């Protein structure tokens, strides 16, 4: 299997440009699209041959939280988005199919998430997990944006 940076960049470029997000690569399987005080966390699960995208928020105490978007996807995505998955034949095509599905659904149904809309973020801010490796990676970027960040959890 390959390094997925090129595929993630290619498919997420319209979202990156429209919402003025900044692309950051953590490693060959983990990528972040940084907004102002939030991020999308795109990661590749090589064992399951899939891609996933989570929302990362910064709560009022400065803690960085990760939020699984699975329920949002189930609620908002439709058959058109599902059809973007295609008929993959190889593990790389399968991962790419998940990326196409995610990008289609996010861009068509999730403008509030992609823009970091405070009304949407405030609904989910009390939930979420503290993922230390995500927090350590994103803390410098959020601090550079002027946010107080607490990484001591």
N, C-alpha and C positions, 0 to 999 in steps of 0.2 A: 504494500500500500504506500501511497505517496504522501508528501508534505502538502497539506491542503490550503496553504496560504493563497495561492493563485486562484483557486476555485472560490474560496470565501470572498476574496477581494472582488473577483469578477461579478459574482451574483449579488453581492451586497452594495456594489458601487452606486446604483441608483438611490438606495436608501441613504448611504453615506453623503452623497451630494445633496439630495433634497433636504435632509434634516441637519446638514452641516456637522456631521459626526466625524470624529477622528479615529482612524483605524490604528489599533495597537496589537502587535503580535506578542503573545507571551511565550509560546513555543509552537511547534508544528501542528499541534492539536487544539490550541486555545487562543482565541482572538477576542478583542474587545472593541466595540464601537462606542466611543466616549462622547457623551453629551454633557451639558452643564449640570453637574451634580448627579448624574445617572450614567448607566452604561448598559449596553446589550452584551451579554457574554455568550459567544458562539464557541461551541466545543465539539470535537469529533470524538466519538466513542468507537475506537477501532475494533473492540471485541464484538459489539452489537452492529457494527457497520452502519452507523447512523450519525447524524448531526443533530444537535439540539441548541436551542437559544433560550437563555434566561435573562431576566431583567435584574439589574443591580441598582439598588437605591442607597441613599445616604440619609439615615434617619436624623431626627432632631438632636440626638445625643452625639452625632458624628460617627455612628457605627455603620459600617458597610454591610448591607444585607443582600443576599441573593434570593430571587423569587422565580420559582418554576412557572413557566407560562403555559403549561399543559392544559389547565382548565380554561384559560382564555382562548387557546387554540380550539379546543373542543366546542366552545360556545360560539366563536366568531367565524372560524374558517369554514369554507363550503366545498362543494364538489369540484368547482373550478380549481381551487387550491390543491385538492387531492389529486386531480389529474396532472398537475405539474410534476408529481413524483415520477411519472412515466413508467416504463417497464425495464428496470435495471437488470443487467445480466452479470455484472461483476461487482465486487465489493466497492470499488471506487465509484461506479455508476450508482450504486445504492446510496452511498453517502451524498453524492451530488443530487440525487433525487430528493433527499430530505432537505438539503439546502434550498433547492428550488421551491419546495413546498413551504418552507418557513418564510422565505423572501416574498413569495406570492401572497400568502396570508397576512403577513405583517404589513406589507405595503398597501394592500387592499382594505384591510379591516382594523388596523391598529395605529392610526395617526396619533392618538392620545399617548400611546406607549412610546412611539418613535420620537415624539417631540418632548417627552418627559413632562407632559401635562401635569401640573401640580394636583389637580382634582383626582386624576387617576392614581398618581403616586401616593397621595394621602390615603386612599382607600386600602392600599396594600402595605403601607410603611410599617405597620405594627406587626405584620407577619414577616416571614422570610427567615433565612438561616444565616448564621455567621459562618462564612467560609473563609478561614484564615488565609489560605493561599491567594484567594481572590482579593481579600482586603489588603494584604501586603503589596500585591502588585499595583492595585488601583490607588492606594493612599497618596503616593506622590503626585499623581495626576490631579486628584481632587484638591489636594493642598495647593497645587499650582493655580487652580481655578479660584482659590480664595476660601475654600471650605475648611473648617476645623474637623479633623478626622481622628477618631478614637480607634486605635488598633489593639487595645489592651484586653479585649474580650476573649 
